[in-house]
Amino acid sequence: MSQKQTVNEYQFKMAQNILQQLRKAISPDYLGLVSTDGHSILSLASPGFIDTDAVASLAASSYAATRQLAQLLTDSDFTMMFNEGEPLNVHIAQVSDNVLLVVCFRRVDSIGKVRVLTNRAIGALSDAIIRYDAEQGPRRDDKRFTESAGAAVDRMLHAEGATEDGTD
């Protein structure tokens, strides 16, 4: 069975840059880009973190179940999940039709700050993934987009722009 390509090499590099900057800003235990079919696309985890492939698969399954619940309740716009636990919280959000962002972070981190910075990263990831077709690669305006996307990522992930209660 062949697996549909979720991101191309260019999108992967853009996503890697965005996730590395998000990781510096919020220091999560796990940060992963996951396909909606449960495959890990890219993951950054603390040393000794549990099986990242299992986290990817279970997060995608949980998200799919929540989407089905939303459809059952006639609300087709559930695009984010947040699970609060002891000692970790899990934030799962839709980046594109085929891609999710999964963030596992400690309770000592400000939930508001994590959500604001994660939402900003989702915007940048969504641009990087949706703007480019997985088969065709970057469009002709690639250089201009790369420069503007890099500047936007720098601006959006600056922690100074986020407050502890999650407002800008």
N, C-alpha and C positions, 0 to 999 in steps of 0.2 A: 504494500500500500504506500503510495507516494504522499508525502506531507506537503501541503501547500506552503510556499515560502511566505513568511509573515513580514519580514523586513529584508531589504537588500543590504549590501556592505556599507553603502553610504549612510543609510538610515541607522544602521547599527553603530557606526562611529559617532554620529550625531547624538544618538541615545546614550551611548557610553559617556560622552562628555557631559551631558545633562545630568545623568545619574551620579557621576563622580562629584559634580558640584553640589547636588542635593545631599549627597552623603556627607560632604564637608560641613554643610549648613546644619544638618539635624542629627548626625551620628547615629543612624539606625542600626539595629542588630542585623537586619536583612533588608535589602532593597532589590526588588526584582522586576524585570520586564518579562511578562508571561503571556504566551498565546492563550486565546480563549479555549483552546483544546487541551490546555494543561502542560504544555512544554515550556521549559525555561528558555528564554531568548538570551537574557543577560541577567546575571545576579552578582551582587556585591554583599558579602556577609562577614560578620565578625568571626574571628578565629574560633573554632569549636562550635559554631552555630550548627543546628541540626540539619538534616538532609534537605538541601535547597531544592532538589528535584521533587521531593515529596511535598514541600511547601507550595511549589508552583502548581502541582497537580491538584492538591486539595483546595488552594485558593481559587483556582479556575472553576472547580466543581461547586464550591460554595457560592461563587458569584453567579454561576449558571442557575443554581437552585433559587437564588434570590431574584434573578430576572424572571424566572418562571412564576414565582409568587407574585411579582409585580404585574405580570400579564393576567394572572388569575384575578387580581384585585383591580384590573382595568387601568393600571398605571404603568404605562410602558416606558417610563423615564427613570428607572432606578439605575443610576450610573456609578454609584459609589456605595461602599459598605464600610462600616467602622465597628470593630469588635474591641471592647475594653476587657482586659484581663489582668491577672496578677502574675508576674510583673510586667508582661508585654501587652501592648495594644497592636492591633492589626488594622491597617487601612488598605482597602482594595478599591481601585478606581479604574474606570474604562478610559483608555487612551484613544483607541480607534475601534472599529468593528471587530478586529481580530486580536487586539493587544490590551492587556491590563497592566497596571502598575501596582505592585504589592510592597507595602512598607510595614515592617515590624519594628517597633521602637519601645523603649522603656517608659514606664509611668513617670519617671522623674523629668522627662522632657515635656515641655508645654504642648498640650494637644492643639491649641490654637495655632501656635507657631508651626507645628508640623503640618497641619491641614493647609495653612496659607501657602507655605513653601511647596508643599506637594501639589496643590492646585496650580501654582505657577509652573511647576515642572511639567505637569500634565499638558498645559497649554503649549509649551515648547516641544514636548514629545509629540503631541498631536500634529503640530505644524510639520515637524521633521518626518513623521510617518505618513500622514495623509497627503502632504504636498507632493511627495514623490511616489510614483507608481513602482511597485516592487519589481515589475518586469522591465521597465524602461530606464530606471535609474534617475538621476537628477535631470531636471529640465534645463533649457538653455540659459535661464537666468540664475543658474547654480551659484556662481561666484558672489553675486550680489546678495542672494539669499543666505549663503553661508556667513558672510560678513555681518549681515543684519541679525541673523539668528544668534551668532556668537555674542554680539553686543546685548541682545535681548536677554539671553540666558544669564549673562553677568549681572545685568540690572535686576532681573526678576528674582535671582537667588540671593541677593544681598540681604542678610538677616536684619539690617537696619530698617528695611522697609516693612518688616512684620512686627506686630506687637504681640504681647503674651496672650491676649484674649482672642487672637486670630483675625483681627481687623487690620487694615492697612493704614 
